[in-house]
Amino acid sequence: MVKINEQYFVEVDSKNLTLKEKTGKVQKKTGDPVYNILGYYTSWVGVYRALYRLFICEKILKQDIITMAELKNIFIESRQEIHRILADYL
């Protein structure tokens, strides 16, 4: 599994990339973390786009009403956040 950040992970198998979100819960029998499946993707580009949308939505939901200028900044910040995460591993 590939760790994106503390919340998001990608499970890799021979046919899919599965984007998962850590729930904060653990399995009773094993003690392993429990994940919600957010989507199945056939390319890393698809995973990137999904993360970009998730990061944008998370930032918008933290505010009641935003202006178009604030939305533009959220788009830019979200893209930069993903690029920083990727830069740490490249």
Secondary structure, 3 states (H helix, E strand, C coil): CEECCCCEEEEECCCCEEEEEEEEEECCCCCCEEEEEEEEECCHHHHHHHHHHHHHHHHHHCCCCCCHHHHHHHHHHHHHHHHHHHHCCC
